[in-house]
């Protein structure tokens, strides 16, 4: 079973994970958080990086989505 982890890293604290059952929900939450960090009407940039997740970055704060397999015995 695939799960989607939205990682929220505020430059003033430790990264925090939030789990979702669909990529759409995880990405929507990531966008909401990223937009909350925005200032002066800047836009959230969405892209896929080499590791394959959507990332939003604003002034050192970042939000990204990881796809993981639940109870994956191969993951260490």
Buried (B, 14 or more C-beta within 10 A) or exposed (E): EEBBBBBBBBEEEEEEEBEBEEBEBBBBBBBEBBBEBBEEEEEBEEEEEEEEBBBBBBEEBBBBBBEEEEEEEEEE
